[in-house]
Amino acid sequence: MAARSLWRSRTGLLMTVSAACGGTAAATISTSDDPATTLKLCAAVPVRLFRDSVTAASIAFDYQYSLLGLREGSEERLKMKHEVHLRSAYKLQELCFKNGGIYIKLGQYLGQLEYLVPQEYVLVMRDSMLNKCPVSSYQQVCEVFKKELGDEPDKVFAEFDPVPIASASLAQVHVAQTHDGQKVAVKVQHTHMTDTAMADHATVNLIVNTLHRIFPSFDYRWLVDEMRETIPKELNFLEEAKNSEKCIDNFCKLSSHIADAVYAPKVHWNLSTSKLLTMEYIDGAQINDITSIK
């Protein structure tokens, strides 16, 4: 009887989420600054949304079914909960990599919340999401350049390396040289990230709220609220550029005794937009590369 009830809950989640995909796509198209492109993107929304709902239902069903009848605090329940956490973390990891974009960012968030989410999720996400991000093709990079600066990279710059030196969830970085000979790092937002972010945030929000209604103990609405606030700022590279200069200015005004030990690369404002950020190239070491730092 309990298993049947859980199956009805799982089926209900799938039906609720699938029924909402049309509205999500329509809302995204109507608010986009490029409706034609977004229409193409929204053709993929039902597939992504169905993938989301299947993964969420599978995880929720696994928790409810696997822990059913096990006494709270018992050794058996603790062992089983660890196994379910681990299985669910890998399911979520697979979903994030398949969907990309904002989902990679979601995985990165989870990898940093060691005091708020189960350790199994933190370790799985931290091990994979920080170093294995998708890469946009050079053709896609050219699309962003044409839209933002009106020309291709090799025209905007004297030299431009088509192979990125790094890639993250929302953008990737290329090395280039300006026409006056300065070496720069160019951060290029992944193609159409703004539109996919809007659609993906809507679907994640729908999944989390639906899960909470069906399983009240599953409440990660706070994570969706946090992403709603931070993602738009991260998608606007001009905010990052302003904060870079503001950071140094604050050190100079408020902590002059350590200001000389802190440096932020110079921003090339004439070659920067909300989706392109050009900064002075600086050699450095990763934060966890202690040997190089020393």
N, C-alpha and C positions, 0 to 999 in steps of 0.2 A: 504493500500500500504506500509506504514511504517512498520507495523507488519510483512508483508510478507518479506520485506527487512531484518528485524532483524532475522527472522527465517532462511533465506538463510545464513546469517552471522554465526548463531549458527551451522547450518548444515555444513557449510564450515570449521568451526573450528574442528568439530568432524572428518571430513574426512581427513583434513590435518594432524592432530595429529595421527590418526589411521594409515595412510599411512606411517608415519615415524617410527612406533614402530619396524619394522623389522630391520631397520638400527641401531636403538638405541641398540637393543639386540645384534646384530652382533658385533658392536663396543665394547660393554662391554665384550663379550666373548673373543675377540681377545686381549684385553689389560689386562685381568685378570691373576693373578699369579696362579689361580686354575681353568682352563677352564672347567673341568668336573663339579665342583660344581656350577660354574657360569652358565653353560648351564641349570642346574636345576632351578636356580634362574630366569633365563630369560624366563622360561616357564610362570612365573607369571607376567613378564613385560607387555605383552599386556593387561592383566586384570587391572593392576595398571594404565597403561597409558590411557585405556578407561575410568576408574574411574576418573582420572584427568581431561580428556577432557570434560566429562559430567558435572562435578562440575564447571569447568571454564566456560563452555558455559552457564550453568544455571545461574551463578552469573552475567556474562556479559549481558545475555538476560534480567535478572531481572532489572538491572540498566537502560538499554536502554528503555525497555518497560514501567517500572513504572514511570520514570521521563519524559517520552515523553509528550510534550505539556505543561509542568508545567513551569511557568515563573521563570527565574533565580532570586534567592533572595527572592522569595515569601514564605509566611508562610507555604503554602501547600507543596511546593517543599522541604523545610527544614524538615518538618515532614515526608514526604515520603522517603527522603534520609536517615533519621535516621532509619526508618523501614527496608529499603533495606540493609543498613550497617549491621544491627543486623541479619537479615536473612542470609546474605552472610557470616558473621563471623561464624555462627553456621554450615553452610554448609562446610566451610573450616575446622572448628574444627573436624567435622565428618570425612572428608577426611584424615586429619592428623593422627587421631587415627586408621583408617582402614589400612593406608599404613605404619605407624610407621617410625622408623629410622630417616632419614634426614627430613622427614615431621614434626616430633615432634620438631626437631631443628628449622625448618622454623617457626612453630607456636610460639616457644619461642622467636625467633627474633622479630616477629610481636608484641609480648607482651611487648617488651622493647622499641618499636619505637613510643612512645606516641606523639612525635612532628612531625612525618612523615606520619603516617597512621591514619585513623579515630578512634576516641576513642572507638567506639563499638568493633572494632577488638582487640584493646589493652586489654580491660577489659575481653572479652570472652577468649582470649588466655592466659592471665595472670592468670585467675581463674582456668584454666584446665591444661595447658601444663606444669606447673612447678611442679605439685605434682602427676600427674597421668601417669607416663611413663610405657611402657611395661617392663616385666621381662623375662629374658632368663631362661630356665629350667636348672637344675643341669647337665643334660646330655649335653646340649649345652655348658655350662661352661667347662665341661670336654674336649669337643672337642677343645676348644680354648687352654686349658692347654697342651693337647697332641701335638698340632701343634706348640705351642710356646716354651714349656719347656720339651717336650718329655715324660711327665708322667701325671698321674691324680693328682688332688689337694691334696688328702689325702696321697699321696706319697711325693709330693714336700714339704708339710708342716706337722708338727707334729699333728696339729689340723686345721680343715677347716670347717667353718659353711656353709652348703649348702644353707641356706636361706639368701638372701642378706639383708643388713640393709638399703640399699638405691638403687634406680634405676633412671637413667637419660635417655636421648634420645639415647646416643651412647654407654653407658656402665652401669654396676651396681657394687656395692661394697660389698665384703664379709669380715667378720672378720676371721683372722687366727692366728696361732702361729707357729713361726719358730722352727726348731729343737734345737736351742739354747735357747728357752724359751721366745723370744720377741713377743709381741702382735703386729700384723700388720693389716693394711687395704689393701685389694687386689682389685684393680679396674680391672674388666674384660670387654673387649669390647664385645658387642652383636655379636653373630655368623654371620660371612660373611658380617659384616657391611661395609667393604671396597668395596666389589663388589656391594652391593645394593646401596651404596652411589653414586657410579659412574653412575649406571643406573638411579637412582632417580634424580640426578642432571641434567642429560641429558633430562629427561622428563619434569622436572620443567622448565628448560631453554626453551624447545620447546614450552610449554604451554604459558609462559609469552611472548615470542617473537611473537607467532601466535596471541595472544590476542592484542598485541600492533599494529600489522599490520591491524587487523580488526577494532579495536577500539583505535585510536591513543591517546585518552585521558587516556587510561589505560597503564601506563608505570612504571612497577616495575622491569625493567631490571637491575637497580642498585643493587637491593636486590640479584638477581642471581649472579651478579659479586662479591658481597661481600661474598656470601656463597662459591663461587668457590675458593676464596682466603683463607677463614678461615677453612672450613671443613677438607681439607687434613691435616692441622696442628693439628686440634682437634682429628683426627683419629690416629695420631702418639703420643702415650703416652710418648715416650722418649723426645719429645719436651716439654711436660708438666713438666717432671722431671727436665730437664735442666733449664727451666724457674724458677722452684721452688728454685733451688740452686742459680741461678743468681739473683733472687729477694733479697735473704738474703745478698748475696755478695755486691749488690748495696747499700743496707741500711748501711752495715758496712763501705763501702768506702765513700758514699756520705751523709749519714744522721746518723752518729754515735751516735748523741744525742738521737735518738729514736730506734736505732737498738736493744736495750735490750728489747723493748716492742713488737717486732715483731718476730714471730717464724714460721718456715716451717718444717713440719715433715721430718724426715730423709728418704732418698730414699734407698731402698735395690736394688742396681743395678744388682746384680747377679740373682735376681728374677723378673726382669722387662724387658719387650720387647716393641715393638711398640703397641702391643695389650693387654699387661698385665702390670699393674703398682703396685708395692708393696711398701708401705710406712709405717712408724711408725704410730701406732694407737694413735690418740689424741682425748680425749673427748672434746666436744665443744657445742655451741648453734647455732641455725639458726640465720641468719642475722637479721630477723625480730622479734626474741624472745627477746624483750627489757628487760623483767623481769630477765631472766637468765643471760643476759649480764651484767646487773647492779650487 
